Amino acid sequence: MYDSGTAVAAALEAGGAELDDAQRQPNGVDLTLGAVFEQAEAGVVSRNGKRVGDREEVAAEDGRYRLGPGTYVVRYGEPVRIPEERIGFVLPRSTLLRNSCTLDTAVWDAGYEGVGEGRLDVGHAIEIEQGARIAQMVFARADHEGTYEGEYQGEGL
Ligand SMILES: O=c1ccn([C@H]2C[C@H](O)[C@@H](COP(=O)(O)OP(=O)(O)OP(=O)(O)O)O2)c(=O)[nH]1
């Protein structure tokens, strides 16, 4: 069972997100584009740890990112707090898909708080305005043991 968009909006606002009406969707809340980065060195995923490789921020021109084909890391524009008994999923706006682009996203754990990131795959050159809606977050009810306490907790806040 998924929460309504109104319930997702209430949870995000309780976590400090400032939402405009266009972000409020029937089944979730649209997240906006905060910043774009290009990976500059190798990261590490090992059995006992991980490290995110350095990245360089892409400059917006007149508030717009003009992105050529390739892989980017995006930071969303809103802080997110995933309530207990919920799991979060972020899906790309279909307009990205219709323009040969997409977002790759992972699980948003109960108890996570922060300004999250995702992988933007640009299959054809695209222009995206900073602050434009790029994704939708939905919440599903979920059992869980414990809450998120990893090193991304509090990122970007
Ligand atoms: O697309 C996503 C998915 C999740 N998150 C946030 C919320 C999630 O709770 C946290 C950690 O995600 P995950 O557990 O998948 O990352 P990990 O690499 O396993 O990190 P950790 O070892 O801290 O669990 O990152 C994002 O920013 N973007």
The ligand as a Gaussian input file, in Angstrom:
#p B3LYP/6-31G(d) Opt

LIG

0 1
 O       18.608000       6.845000      -5.102000
 C       18.845000       7.032000      -3.905000
 C       18.515000       6.083000      -2.929000
 C       18.807000       6.332000      -1.615000
 N       19.382000       7.523000      -1.244000
 C       19.681000       7.806000       0.166000
 C       18.595000       7.285000       1.083000
 C       19.139000       5.995000       1.619000
 O       18.590000       5.688000       2.876000
 C       20.625000       6.307000       1.681000
 C       21.512000       5.111000       1.640000
 O       21.164000       4.349000       0.531000
 P       21.689000       2.852000       0.409000
 O       21.448000       2.102000       1.692000
 O       21.214000       2.280000      -0.853000
 O       23.259000       3.158000       0.228000
 P       24.525000       2.329000       0.635000
 O       25.527000       2.565000      -0.399000
 O       24.142000       0.911000       0.953000
 O       24.963000       3.101000       1.950000
 P       24.972000       2.592000       3.462000
 O       26.155000       1.652000       3.531000
 O       25.126000       3.821000       4.292000
 O       23.648000       1.880000       3.698000
 O       20.878000       7.129000       0.523000
 C       19.700000       8.464000      -2.185000
 O       20.192000       9.543000      -1.891000
 N       19.426000       8.185000      -3.500000

